[in-house]
Amino acid sequence: MGAEVLADKVYCYPFQKVVTGYLNKYPTPLEKNVTAVTTVEEQTDPATGIVYRRRIATCNNIIPSFLRKSREWIFKWSILKVTNIYLEEESWLDMKARVMNLKCRCLTWAQYASMNEESVYRESKHNSNWTEFSQKGTITITGAGYLNCILERFAQTFLKQGARKSIAIMEKILEEKYGSPVS
């Protein structure tokens, strides 16, 4: 079945500032669940100037404790008991076109869950001092039988809250670093 989350936001800050803010957003005291972000690969295409990055985010396990307790009847192995969840993010930053595309996927539990996000930051067509953000996230759970749907709904709720919180963190970081938004 699967669940989907959509998010859109216009940041009233120039593209370069928003991208810099995004790339330095985590870890932050504003989000205690993201404990580290490590760049594992970075390359610049000499022909296009596009910067490719692959980063791994380490996050606290946010699965409710009642699901994490020894419930081997839910899953063959007690896979929900992990302390950390790992996410892989790939990004392509094109400063000439003023666009950054991102793809993120969950590495933890990949054999049971597919979590993917695709995001775009781009200079606004309406105002070159603004940056448009759009995101689409999907999650599909398999291997949990009748709990697949319940776990997907939990994940959808968490992803919606996470998207709202991430946008609020970006706004706070941009305002603290650059002052009030540009009109």
Backbone hydrogen bonds, N-H to C=O, Kabsch-Sander energy under -0.5 kcal/mol:
donor,donor_aa,acceptor,acceptor_aa,energy
3,A,139,I,-2.5
5,V,137,G,-3.0
7,A,135,Q,-2.4
9,K,133,F,-2.4
11,Y,9,K,-0.6
11,Y,131,T,-3.2
12,C,10,V,-0.5
13,Y,11,Y,-1.6
18,V,14,P,-2.0
19,V,15,F,-2.9
20,T,16,Q,-2.3
21,G,17,K,-2.4
22,Y,18,V,-2.8
23,L,19,V,-2.8
24,N,20,T,-1.1
25,K,22,Y,-1.5
28,T,31,E,-0.6
31,E,28,T,-1.7
34,V,31,E,-0.7
35,T,33,N,-0.8
35,T,58,T,-2.3
36,A,58,T,-1.4
38,T,56,I,-2.7
40,V,38,T,-0.6
40,V,54,R,-2.7
41,E,54,R,-1.5
43,Q,52,Y,-2.5
45,D,50,I,-2.5
49,G,45,D,-3.1
51,V,93,L,-2.5
52,Y,43,Q,-3.4
52,Y,50,I,-0.6
53,R,91,S,-2.2
54,R,41,E,-2.5
55,R,89,E,-3.0
56,I,38,T,-2.6
57,A,87,L,-2.8
58,T,36,A,-2.9
59,C,57,A,-0.5
59,C,85,I,-2.8
60,N,33,N,-2.6
61,N,83,T,-2.0
62,I,60,N,-0.5
67,L,64,P,-1.5
68,R,64,P,-1.2
69,K,65,S,-1.5
71,R,69,K,-1.1
74,I,71,R,-2.5
75,F,71,R,-1.2
79,I,77,W,-2.2
81,K,78,S,-1.1
82,V,79,I,-0.8
85,I,59,C,-3.0
87,L,57,A,-2.2
88,E,105,R,-3.0
89,E,55,R,-3.1
90,E,103,K,-3.2
91,S,53,R,-2.5
92,W,101,N,-2.5
93,L,51,V,-2.8
94,D,92,W,-0.6
94,D,99,V,-3.0
95,M,93,L,-0.6
98,R,94,D,-1.0
99,V,94,D,-2.0
100,M,121,Y,-2.9
101,N,92,W,-2.1
102,L,119,S,-2.7
103,K,90,E,-2.7
104,C,117,E,-2.6
105,R,88,E,-2.4
106,C,115,M,-1.5
107,L,86,Y,-3.0
108,T,86,Y,-1.2
110,A,107,L,-1.1
112,Y,109,W,-2.5
113,A,109,W,-2.5
114,S,140,T,-2.9
115,M,113,A,-0.6
116,N,114,S,-0.5
116,N,138,T,-2.6
117,E,104,C,-2.5
118,E,136,K,-2.6
119,S,102,L,-2.2
120,V,134,S,-2.4
121,Y,100,M,-2.5
122,R,132,E,-2.4
123,E,98,R,-2.3
124,S,127,N,-0.5
124,S,130,W,-2.4
130,W,127,N,-2.2
131,T,11,Y,-2.9
132,E,122,R,-3.3
133,F,9,K,-3.1
134,S,120,V,-2.0
135,Q,7,A,-2.7
136,K,118,E,-2.4
137,G,5,V,-3.3
138,T,116,N,-2.9
139,I,3,A,-2.3
140,T,114,S,-2.1
142,T,112,Y,-3.7
147,L,144,A,-2.1
148,N,145,G,-1.8
150,I,146,Y,-0.5
151,L,147,L,-3.0
152,E,148,N,-2.4
153,R,149,C,-2.3
154,F,150,I,-2.3
155,A,151,L,-2.7
156,Q,152,E,-2.8
157,T,153,R,-2.5
158,F,154,F,-2.7
159,L,155,A,-3.0
160,K,156,Q,-2.4
161,Q,157,T,-2.4
162,G,158,F,-2.8
163,A,159,L,-2.6
164,R,160,K,-2.2
165,K,161,Q,-2.6
166,S,162,G,-2.8
167,I,163,A,-2.2
168,A,164,R,-2.2
169,I,165,K,-2.5
170,M,166,S,-2.3
171,E,167,I,-2.5
172,K,168,A,-2.3
173,I,169,I,-2.9
174,L,170,M,-2.8
175,E,171,E,-2.5
176,E,172,K,-2.7
177,K,173,I,-2.3
178,Y,174,L,-3.1
179,G,175,E,-1.9
182,V,12,C,-3.4
